[in-house]
């Protein structure tokens, strides 16, 4: 059974989220516990906690393997193996964490968890899991590139300013979508780095149905009608941005460029993606 089959099975059960976080908290918790118990063991009356700290570190080391496996599965399923910056940092930090925990396990033959050497290793391991949590949060909550402001326009106003064109939305696609869907890494066969690639669609067919936003897969993904909601990295698009994509598709998904549009009247900008 392939990776995609596993995710389709989970979706049939109602689970539509990444599976890596299920185990990552186990590793993080064990690293924190190892450090806390090792510090407590330096107090004479709690010296027995040194053994508990050692057990936590050993379990943390072995938990790294299934956690990394699930992380790799999520990486290829959701990001197509794209080496975006947060992923690179997570690979670096996960490798460092694995080596630190292995070192702690091996050094327990010579040192107890009360040793400053072991406690120092635990502190570095805690730094590594903190960094992993930070970059995991970057993947979920943060935007990694400035977004082009897009004025909020309705189809009713299009008669005055001209229809929304692909070139008006290109900035959003470049900042929010192209890191995973580009010519060099067309995740799910989808290249959003150009008008031609966008209109060509993905391995599942067209994502744009000119004139019909509701049936266009692009709209269904960015408004959360189908899961997972896009973009995966950072917050979802604003309502104004979604409406702009809907208006573009409803107008027939024209390409054009900004120079071909009628001059818009001077007015304060609407809601932007910033």
Secondary structure, 3 states (H helix, E strand, C coil): CCHHHHHHHHHHCCCCCCCHHHHHHHHHHHHHHHHHHHHHCCCHHHCCHHHHHHHHHHHHHHHHHHHHHHHHHHHHHHHCCCCCHHHHHHHHHHHHHHHHHHHHHHHCCCCCCCCHHHHHHHHHHHHHHHHHHHHHHHHHHCCCCCCCCCCCCCCCCHHHHCCCCHHHHHHHHHHHCCCCECCCCEHHHCCCCCHHHHHHCECCECCCCCCCHHHCHHHHHHCCCCCCCCCCCCCCCCHHHHHHHHHHHHCCCCCCCHHHCCCCCCCCCCCCCC
